[in-house]
Amino acid sequence: MDAPLLPDTGEPGFGIYVHWPFCAAKCPYCDFNSHVRHQAIDQERFTAAFLREMDAVRSLSGPKTVTSIFMGGGTPSLMDPRTVEAILDGIAARWHVPAGIEVTMEANPSSVEATRFRGYRAAGVNRVSLGVQALNDPDLKFLGRLHDVADALKAIRLARDIFPRMSFDLIYARPNQSVDAWAQELKEAFSYAVDHLSLYQLTIEEGTAFYGLHKAGKLIVPDEEHAATLYEATQEITQGFGMPAYEVSNHARPGAESRHNLTYWRYGDYAGIGPGAHGRLTQRGGKIATATERHPETWLSAVEANGDGIIDREDLDDEAQADELLLMGLRLREGLDLARWQQLAGRDPDPDREQFLIDQGFVERLGNSRLRCTPKGMLILNAVVADLAS
């Protein structure tokens, strides 16, 4: 019998992030570290490298109790279940992993098979996050997805039956998308009995195929005003279905929030393993930021030669940590832990700036302990963060 999932304690926690960098195809909107290979991936060799890099990261982190594990990508659901099992066993051999922690894997509907899903469940995965992205076939084709709606619904049903918890992603603010059409699609999503949804506005990122089309005037996305209207409709609908936003783009039924992502937003520590993975680790002298080589085969060679693929290690002073905490904390509905920020920043928020933002309806105090963005403030989150950080 599996241990029940542990409840959220409200603490930042310590997460392990494992990056599987391979995809079956590169989506035109995607700027993540994902790579297409037309030959079979040597999973045993990559597994050995993941385990070796874990040793190096364990020496940086010291002994820790893991509160969540997240396998992202790329498309982790292209991994053999034996690879997943070896990685999870490797984590448990190096850190303390209590029974019942959240263990998430990202999956694409096009790579879902019942036997593979059951293999991941047997390996220890207890939460799956599906990259559905749209619930109509024309938009799935536009987004470059390899699955259709039928594939997506099959994957949702399988995930719901096999895993204790599941989430899926949708992208909105697509070209010519009306508020009514998005509302209908979002309401359909709630009919599939999920407990978590990640709802992202389509953004045009430099280096993607969409970026070139947009620059050439061949791809028109909603303007800021229409995008804001879509965002506001999203908040209203999700609230009505009992899944309010607990972060800018993430919605959950109470208790079903992503524990791993909460670790990021609460500015906890996390170890990054694999090509292009980032980490934040507290050491005696402060906190360090780590980043590994992005190119998979270059990372692999570096790990085999040197024991890890870390190419950047930065000591974060208190001011840098305060800025990161502010950036992350204001994304959350629970808001920023003011005492922690004040300790790092060595000061209180500028009273005039804070009062101006309060008067404008962009932020609000939750007692004396927290500061959070209002729904109106979330629309201009970057500006609010910049104002408070200065």
Rosetta blueprint (number, residue, H / E / L):
1 M L
2 D L
3 A L
4 P L
5 L L
6 L L
7 P L
8 D L
9 T L
10 G L
11 E L
12 P L
13 G L
14 F E
15 G E
16 I E
17 Y E
18 V E
19 H E
20 W E
21 P L
22 F E
23 C E
24 A L
25 A L
26 K L
27 C L
28 P L
29 Y L
30 C L
31 D L
32 F L
33 N L
34 S L
35 H E
36 V E
37 R L
38 H L
39 Q L
40 A L
41 I L
42 D L
43 Q H
44 E H
45 R H
46 F H
47 T H
48 A H
49 A H
50 F H
51 L H
52 R H
53 E H
54 M H
55 D H
56 A H
57 V H
58 R H
59 S H
60 L H
61 S H
62 G L
63 P L
64 K L
65 T E
66 V L
67 T L
68 S E
69 I E
70 F E
71 M E
72 G E
73 G E
74 G L
75 T L
76 P H
77 S H
78 L H
79 M L
80 D L
81 P H
82 R H
83 T H
84 V H
85 E H
86 A H
87 I H
88 L H
89 D H
90 G H
91 I H
92 A H
93 A H
94 R H
95 W L
96 H E
97 V L
98 P L
99 A L
100 G L
101 I L
102 E E
103 V E
104 T E
105 M E
106 E E
107 A E
108 N L
109 P H
110 S H
111 S H
112 V L
113 E L
114 A H
115 T H
116 R H
117 F H
118 R H
119 G H
120 Y H
121 R H
122 A H
123 A H
124 G L
125 V L
126 N L
127 R E
128 V E
129 S E
130 L E
131 G E
132 V E
133 Q E
134 A L
135 L L
136 N L
137 D H
138 P H
139 D H
140 L H
141 K H
142 F H
143 L L
144 G L
145 R L
146 L L
147 H L
148 D L
149 V H
150 A H
151 D H
152 A H
153 L H
154 K H
155 A H
156 I H
157 R H
158 L H
159 A H
160 R H
161 D H
162 I H
163 F L
164 P L
165 R E
166 M E
167 S E
168 F E
169 D E
170 L E
171 I E
172 Y E
173 A L
174 R L
175 P L
176 N L
177 Q L
178 S L
179 V H
180 D H
181 A H
182 W H
183 A H
184 Q H
185 E H
186 L H
187 K H
188 E H
189 A H
190 F H
191 S L
192 Y L
193 A L
194 V L
195 D L
196 H E
197 L E
198 S E
199 L E
200 Y E
201 Q E
202 L L
203 T L
204 I L
205 E L
206 E L
207 G L
208 T L
209 A H
210 F H
211 Y H
212 G H
213 L H
214 H H
215 K H
216 A L
217 G L
218 K L
219 L L
220 I L
221 V L
222 P L
223 D L
224 E H
225 E H
226 H H
227 A H
228 A H
229 T H
230 L H
231 Y H
232 E H
233 A H
234 T H
235 Q H
236 E H
237 I H
238 T H
239 Q H
240 G H
241 F L
242 G L
243 M L
244 P L
245 A E
246 Y E
247 E E
248 V L
249 S L
250 N E
251 H E
252 A E
253 R L
254 P L
255 G L
256 A L
257 E L
258 S L
259 R H
260 H H
261 N H
262 L H
263 T H
264 Y H
265 W H
266 R L
267 Y L
268 G L
269 D E
270 Y E
271 A E
272 G E
273 I E
274 G L
275 P L
276 G L
277 A L
278 H E
279 G E
280 R E
281 L E
282 T E
283 Q E
284 R L
285 G L
286 G E
287 K E
288 I E
289 A E
290 T E
291 A E
292 T E
293 E L
294 R L
295 H L
296 P H
297 E H
298 T H
299 W H
300 L H
301 S H
302 A H
303 V H
304 E H
305 A H
306 N H
307 G L
308 D L
309 G L
310 I E
311 I E
312 D E
313 R E
314 E E
315 D E
316 L E
317 D L
318 D H
319 E H
320 A H
321 Q H
322 A H
323 D H
324 E H
325 L H
326 L H
327 L H
328 M H
329 G H
330 L L
331 R L
332 L E
333 R L
334 E L
335 G L
336 L E
337 D E
338 L H
339 A H
340 R H
341 W H
342 Q H
343 Q H
344 L H
345 A H
346 G L
347 R L
348 D L
349 P L
350 D L
351 P H
352 D H
353 R H
354 E H
355 Q H
356 F H
357 L H
358 I H
359 D H
360 Q L
361 G L
362 F L
363 V E
364 E E
365 R E
366 L E
367 G L
368 N L
369 S L
370 R E
371 L E
372 R E
373 C E
374 T L
375 P H
376 K H
377 G H
378 M H
379 L L
380 I L
381 L H
382 N H
383 A H
384 V H
385 V H
386 A H
387 D H
388 L H
389 A H
390 S L
